[in-house]
Amino acid sequence: MEDSRDAKFAPRILSWIYYAARPLSMEELREALAIEKDEPKLIRNYKPKARDISECCRGLVVWDKPSDRVTFTHATVKKFLEDEKASIIEEQKRLGERAEKKTELLSTPASVSIICLTYLCFDEFETYPNAKEFVKGKLKEFNLYSYASQFWGAHIRGEAEESTDVQNTLLRLLKSEAKTNLALQIEAYLNSRFHNISFIKGQTLLHILAEKGLGVICKLVLYGDAKIDGRYLTDSQIAS
């Protein structure tokens, strides 16, 4: 990768490793980096090479091939990123528009949340109502799907839940019964000790939001302020 691209790409790599709910495999990270907000499918040619990911971060990131985990080279890297982020936020609060513009090494939590949700929203997942077939066939082809289905709620809770882009993308996902059910079934399968694929059917929008602990978005729905692509949710969408 060229230096100019590194400057743009490195924060995405560092952010995924920093915010990840568990260590990511190299293929999971490559797919996460290949996706942009609202893309309808995974374009595999966009996946960066593993070597480029390591080189781009100038020794801050390491890929342990035996365990297939991509992590920071040392715990001090995460501490450094935390301190750097806190310093920028404090300076912006103190100086406002007079604060010096710095290259931020971390993206926002919302950026990771949106990629997880965009992944689960891929058009192809509308055609897999049978999760058993998906597990046997396609799950291994879509490396990030397992992670996204398990941890999208954890990534949204907190700061990211206030993002209108996150709210919009999540409600678009939950608007599709097929995509929502597939994600919930795969999550149940992955979290089950015996790989049980059963899940609670017929969950309403509010049921799912409440179960994930997304109180901010729950309130938007309850008070009639929730929107999908600029349009308020209808009563039938809320009840379904």
DAVENQUI-V989464 format. One record per backbone hydrogen bond with DSSP energy under -0.5 kcal/mol. CO is the residue of the C=O (numbers start at 1). NH is the residue of the N-H. If there is no record, write none. Layout:
CO/NH
CO/NH
//
This chain:
2/6
3/7
4/8
5/9
6/10
9/12
9/13
10/14
11/15
11/107
12/16
13/17
14/18
15/19
16/20
24/70
25/29
26/30
27/31
28/32
29/33
30/34
31/34
31/35
32/35
36/39
40/123
41/43
42/44
43/46
44/47
49/53
50/54
51/55
52/56
53/57
54/59
55/58
57/60
60/73
62/64
62/71
63/65
64/68
64/69
69/64
69/71
70/24
71/62
74/77
74/78
75/79
76/80
77/81
78/82
79/83
80/84
81/85
82/86
83/87
84/88
85/89
86/90
87/91
88/92
89/93
90/94
91/95
92/96
95/98
96/99
100/102
102/104
108/111
108/112
109/113
110/114
111/115
112/116
113/117
114/118
115/119
116/120
117/121
119/122
122/125
123/126
124/127
125/128
129/131
130/134
131/135
132/136
133/137
134/139
138/141
138/142
141/143
142/145
142/146
144/148
145/149
146/150
147/151
148/152
151/155
152/156
153/157
156/161
158/161
159/162
160/163
163/167
164/168
165/169
166/170
167/171
168/172
169/173
170/174
171/175
172/176
173/176
175/177
176/180
177/181
178/182
179/183
180/184
181/185
182/186
183/187
184/188
185/189
186/190
187/191
188/192
192/195
199/201
200/203
204/208
205/209
206/210
207/211
208/212
209/214
210/213
213/215
214/218
215/219
216/220
217/221
218/222
219/223
220/225
220/226
221/224
226/233
228/231
231/228
234/238
235/239
236/240
238/205
238/206
//
